[in-house]
Amino acid sequence: MVALADPARSEAVPVGVHDYVNLEGLPAVARNVEGLRQALTDPAVWGLPASACTVISQPGDVGLVLDTVREKARRASDTLFVYYAGHGLTDPHTDELYLALPHSDREREYTSLRYEYLRRAVLDVQASTQRAVLILHCCYSGRADRGSGRGRGNVSAHRVRPVPPCPRPGRPTPRSPVS
């Protein structure tokens, strides 16, 4: 039997990017991340202390996200929960996943957060977490599983339900079936 995560010894970092300079906005993300914070800190859901749930909305740079995740990974002794909602981008040369920030540009991947760096922050060698949960709510999230077997631990992507393909410039946006 798997023991439930102890909220008193856990930490969460929901990250949301809803407004972009060079990409289409995602207004629902702002409500999404706030709703997640409310659910995580609700005693009827998980009961995480408010001080253990650090929401990062519209991060100005990669360092803010990585430093916060690394700090929370080192603080949590039970579970680290990290959530990113926003645009996912890919490197045209390597096909690697990048997570878009407010000033990200599709043609300059270095303006985004490289997923591999986020994975390393979650699996920080100085962290004492028993488990890590990393949820990516973005296009191309399936690419997160590539190369995830290296180093300490393993963070891999598991698809919960099919996600429609991401819209491409000049192509119509696909509709997802309602279930």
NUNUPA-195096 format. One record per residue (C-alpha): residue number from 1; residue in one letter; y, z, x. Coordinates in Angstrom, 2 decimals, always signed. Each point is the difference from the previous one (the first is absolute). Example, Ala and Ser with C-alpha at 12.3 -4.5 7.8 and 13.67 -1.06 7.14 Angstrom:
<recs>
+-----+-----+---------+---------+---------+
|   n | res |      c2 |      c3 |      c1 |
+-----+-----+---------+---------+---------+
|   1 |   A |   -4.50 |   +7.80 |  +12.30 |
|   2 |   S |   +3.44 |   -0.66 |   +1.37 |
+-----+-----+---------+---------+---------+
</recs>
This chain:
<recs>
+-----+-----+---------+---------+---------+
|   n | res |      c2 |      c3 |      c1 |
+-----+-----+---------+---------+---------+
|   1 |   M |   +0.00 |   +0.00 |   +0.00 |
|   2 |   V |   +3.44 |   -0.95 |   +1.33 |
|   3 |   A |   +2.62 |   +2.77 |   +0.02 |
|   4 |   L |   +3.32 |   -0.83 |   -1.59 |
|   5 |   A |   +3.05 |   -0.19 |   +2.24 |
|   6 |   D |   +1.87 |   +3.30 |   +0.39 |
|   7 |   P |   +3.64 |   -0.69 |   -0.96 |
|   8 |   A |   +1.20 |   +3.01 |   +2.03 |
|   9 |   R |   -1.37 |   -1.61 |   +3.19 |
|  10 |   S |   +0.85 |   -3.62 |   -0.81 |
|  11 |   E |   +3.00 |   -2.30 |   +0.46 |
|  12 |   A |   +1.16 |   -3.21 |   -1.69 |
|  13 |   V |   +2.37 |   -2.81 |   +0.99 |
|  14 |   P |   +0.73 |   -2.48 |   -2.79 |
|  15 |   V |   +2.05 |   -2.91 |   +1.40 |
|  16 |   G |   +1.74 |   -2.48 |   -2.26 |
|  17 |   V |   +2.19 |   -3.03 |   +0.64 |
|  18 |   H |   +1.48 |   -1.53 |   -3.12 |
|  19 |   D |   +3.20 |   -1.72 |   +1.16 |
|  20 |   Y |   +0.07 |   -2.63 |   +2.75 |
|  21 |   V |   +2.64 |   -2.05 |   +1.78 |
|  22 |   N |   -2.24 |   -3.03 |   +0.68 |
|  23 |   L |   -2.85 |   +0.39 |   -2.50 |
|  24 |   E |   -0.31 |   +0.22 |   -3.77 |
|  25 |   G |   +0.69 |   +3.49 |   -1.38 |
|  26 |   L |   -2.72 |   +2.14 |   -1.55 |
|  27 |   P |   +1.89 |   +2.34 |   -2.38 |
|  28 |   A |   -3.15 |   +1.64 |   -1.37 |
|  29 |   V |   -0.81 |   +1.44 |   +3.43 |
|  30 |   A |   +2.82 |   +2.58 |   -0.24 |
|  31 |   R |   -1.45 |   +1.41 |   -3.24 |
|  32 |   N |   -3.53 |   -0.37 |   +1.33 |
|  33 |   V |   +0.58 |   +2.17 |   +3.08 |
|  34 |   E |   +1.90 |   +2.65 |   -1.97 |
|  35 |   G |   -2.78 |   +0.11 |   -2.60 |
|  36 |   L |   -2.57 |   +0.41 |   +2.77 |
|  37 |   R |   +1.97 |   +2.92 |   +1.47 |
|  38 |   Q |   +0.07 |   +1.67 |   -3.41 |
|  39 |   A |   -3.75 |   -0.49 |   -0.44 |
|  40 |   L |   -0.88 |   +1.28 |   +3.49 |
|  41 |   T |   +2.07 |   +3.18 |   -0.45 |
|  42 |   D |   -1.10 |   +0.65 |   -3.60 |
|  43 |   P |   -2.37 |   +3.02 |   -0.05 |
|  44 |   A |   -2.04 |   -1.69 |   -2.73 |
|  45 |   V |   -0.62 |   -3.03 |   +2.26 |
|  46 |   W |   -0.16 |   +1.22 |   +3.60 |
|  47 |   G |   +2.66 |   +2.70 |   +0.43 |
|  48 |   L |   +1.28 |   -1.03 |   +3.40 |
|  49 |   P |   +3.00 |   +2.18 |   +0.96 |
|  50 |   A |   +3.26 |   -1.97 |   -0.33 |
|  51 |   S |   +0.76 |   +0.70 |   +3.69 |
|  52 |   A |   -3.27 |   -1.73 |   +0.95 |
|  53 |   C |   +0.89 |   -3.25 |   -1.79 |
|  54 |   T |   +2.57 |   -2.00 |   +1.96 |
|  55 |   V |   +1.13 |   -3.12 |   -1.85 |
|  56 |   I |   +1.50 |   -2.72 |   +2.17 |
|  57 |   S |   +1.97 |   -2.44 |   -2.12 |
|  58 |   Q |   +1.65 |   -3.01 |   +1.62 |
|  59 |   P |   -0.84 |   +0.95 |   +3.61 |
|  60 |   G |   +2.62 |   -1.35 |   +2.40 |
|  61 |   D |   -2.37 |   -0.40 |   +2.92 |
|  62 |   V |   -3.61 |   +0.08 |   +1.08 |
|  63 |   G |   +0.45 |   +3.22 |   +1.97 |
|  64 |   L |   +0.90 |   +2.04 |   -3.08 |
|  65 |   V |   -3.26 |   -0.91 |   -1.70 |
|  66 |   L |   -2.24 |   +0.38 |   +3.05 |
|  67 |   D |   +1.57 |   +3.26 |   +1.19 |
|  68 |   T |   -0.27 |   +1.54 |   -3.47 |
|  69 |   V |   -3.64 |   -1.05 |   -0.43 |
|  70 |   R |   -0.91 |   +1.24 |   +3.48 |
|  71 |   E |   +1.73 |   +3.35 |   -0.63 |
|  72 |   K |   -1.76 |   +0.42 |   -3.36 |
|  73 |   A |   -3.36 |   -0.98 |   +1.54 |
|  74 |   R |   +0.41 |   +2.76 |   +2.57 |
|  75 |   R |   +1.06 |   +2.53 |   -2.65 |
|  76 |   A |   -2.76 |   -0.66 |   -2.55 |
|  77 |   S |   -3.30 |   +1.77 |   +0.64 |
|  78 |   D |   -1.76 |   -1.34 |   -3.09 |
|  79 |   T |   +1.23 |   -3.35 |   -1.36 |
|  80 |   L |   +2.72 |   -2.44 |   +0.99 |
|  81 |   F |   +1.01 |   -2.34 |   -2.84 |
|  82 |   V |   +2.15 |   -3.04 |   +0.90 |
|  83 |   Y |   +1.11 |   -2.61 |   -2.53 |
|  84 |   Y |   +2.04 |   -3.15 |   +0.61 |
|  85 |   A |   +1.43 |   -2.14 |   -2.81 |
|  86 |   G |   +2.00 |   -3.12 |   +0.81 |
|  87 |   H |   -0.48 |   -3.49 |   +1.39 |
|  88 |   G |   -2.88 |   -0.70 |   +2.34 |
|  89 |   L |   +0.53 |   -2.77 |   +2.55 |
|  90 |   T |   -2.24 |   -1.67 |   +2.56 |
|  91 |   D |   +0.60 |   -1.09 |   +3.56 |
|  92 |   P |   -0.33 |   -3.80 |   +0.02 |
|  93 |   H |   -1.68 |   +0.06 |   +3.44 |
|  94 |   T |   -2.44 |   +2.89 |   -0.29 |
|  95 |   D |   -0.33 |   +0.47 |   -3.80 |
|  96 |   E |   +0.72 |   +3.72 |   +0.50 |
|  97 |   L |   +1.42 |   +2.03 |   -2.87 |
|  98 |   Y |   +3.61 |   +1.15 |   +0.11 |
|  99 |   L |   +1.68 |   +2.26 |   -2.56 |
| 100 |   A |   +3.48 |   -1.15 |   -0.94 |
| 101 |   L |   +3.06 |   +2.23 |   +0.37 |
| 102 |   P |   +3.40 |   -0.61 |   -1.67 |
| 103 |   H |   +1.23 |   -2.36 |   +2.76 |
| 104 |   S |   -3.31 |   -1.76 |   +0.67 |
| 105 |   D |   -0.08 |   -3.75 |   +0.39 |
| 106 |   R |   -3.16 |   -2.08 |   -0.54 |
| 107 |   E |   +0.67 |   -2.03 |   +3.13 |
| 108 |   R |   +0.70 |   +3.02 |   +2.23 |
| 109 |   E |   -3.03 |   +2.26 |   -0.35 |
| 110 |   Y |   +1.47 |   +2.48 |   +2.48 |
| 111 |   T |   +2.47 |   +1.03 |   -2.75 |
| 112 |   S |   -2.93 |   +1.52 |   -1.94 |
| 113 |   L |   -2.43 |   +2.87 |   +0.53 |
| 114 |   R |   -3.17 |   -1.23 |   +1.67 |
| 115 |   Y |   -2.93 |   +1.46 |   -1.98 |
| 116 |   E |   -1.94 |   +0.77 |   +3.18 |
| 117 |   Y |   +2.75 |   +2.44 |   +1.06 |
| 118 |   L |   -0.15 |   +1.77 |   -3.37 |
| 119 |   R |   -3.79 |   +0.26 |   +0.32 |
| 120 |   R |   +0.38 |   +1.54 |   +3.45 |
| 121 |   A |   +2.53 |   +2.54 |   -1.32 |
| 122 |   V |   -2.41 |   +0.99 |   -2.77 |
| 123 |   L |   -2.83 |   +0.39 |   +2.55 |
| 124 |   D |   +2.18 |   +1.77 |   +2.58 |
| 125 |   V |   -2.22 |   +1.58 |   +2.67 |
| 126 |   Q |   +1.89 |   +3.30 |   -0.34 |
| 127 |   A |   -0.54 |   +0.11 |   -3.76 |
| 128 |   S |   -2.41 |   +2.56 |   -1.42 |
| 129 |   T |   -0.46 |   -1.52 |   -3.45 |
| 130 |   Q |   -3.46 |   -0.02 |   -1.52 |
| 131 |   R |   +0.72 |   -3.20 |   -1.92 |
| 132 |   A |   +2.67 |   -2.63 |   -0.35 |
| 133 |   V |   +0.80 |   -2.12 |   -3.03 |
| 134 |   L |   +2.10 |   -3.10 |   +0.58 |
| 135 |   I |   +0.89 |   -2.14 |   -3.01 |
| 136 |   L |   +1.79 |   -3.31 |   +0.42 |
| 137 |   H |   +1.56 |   -1.39 |   -3.17 |
| 138 |   C |   +1.10 |   -3.35 |   +1.40 |
| 139 |   C |   -1.00 |   -3.60 |   +0.45 |
| 140 |   Y |   -2.57 |   -0.67 |   +2.73 |
| 141 |   S |   -1.21 |   +3.63 |   +0.00 |
| 142 |   G |   -3.55 |   -1.29 |   +0.56 |
| 143 |   R |   +1.02 |   -0.91 |   +3.55 |
| 144 |   A |   +0.33 |   +3.70 |   +0.79 |
| 145 |   D |   -3.76 |   +0.20 |   +0.51 |
| 146 |   R |   +0.06 |   -2.43 |   +2.92 |
| 147 |   G |   -0.56 |   +1.79 |   +3.29 |
| 148 |   S |   -0.03 |   +3.45 |   -1.59 |
| 149 |   G |   -3.18 |   +1.12 |   +1.74 |
| 150 |   R |   +1.64 |   +0.69 |   +3.36 |
| 151 |   G |   +1.05 |   +3.42 |   +1.22 |
| 152 |   R |   -0.36 |   +3.40 |   -1.65 |
| 153 |   G |   -1.12 |   -0.14 |   -3.60 |
| 154 |   N |   +0.19 |   -2.89 |   -2.36 |
| 155 |   V |   +2.56 |   -0.92 |   -2.60 |
| 156 |   S |   -1.15 |   -2.93 |   -2.05 |
| 157 |   A |   +1.14 |   -1.70 |   -3.16 |
| 158 |   H |   -2.07 |   +0.11 |   -3.15 |
| 159 |   R |   +1.05 |   -2.16 |   -2.90 |
| 160 |   V |   +0.03 |   +1.95 |   -3.25 |
| 161 |   R |   +0.56 |   -2.99 |   -2.27 |
| 162 |   P |   +0.78 |   -3.66 |   +0.56 |
| 163 |   V |   +3.61 |   -0.70 |   +0.82 |
| 164 |   P |   +1.52 |   -3.40 |   -0.81 |
| 165 |   P |   +1.13 |   -2.09 |   +2.98 |
| 166 |   C |   +3.53 |   +0.52 |   +1.28 |
| 167 |   P |   +2.60 |   -2.52 |   -1.09 |
| 168 |   R |   +1.07 |   -2.56 |   +2.56 |
| 169 |   P |   +3.43 |   -1.60 |   +0.04 |
| 170 |   G |   -0.01 |   -3.02 |   -2.30 |
| 171 |   R |   -3.19 |   +1.03 |   -1.83 |
| 172 |   P |   -0.18 |   +1.64 |   -3.41 |
| 173 |   T |   -0.82 |   +3.73 |   -0.14 |
| 174 |   P |   -3.58 |   +0.56 |   -1.21 |
| 175 |   R |   -0.53 |   +2.25 |   -3.01 |
| 176 |   S |   -2.55 |   +2.76 |   +0.25 |
| 177 |   P |   -2.27 |   +0.66 |   -2.97 |
| 178 |   V |   +0.63 |   +3.22 |   -1.91 |
| 179 |   S |   -3.04 |   +2.22 |   -0.23 |
+-----+-----+---------+---------+---------+
</recs>
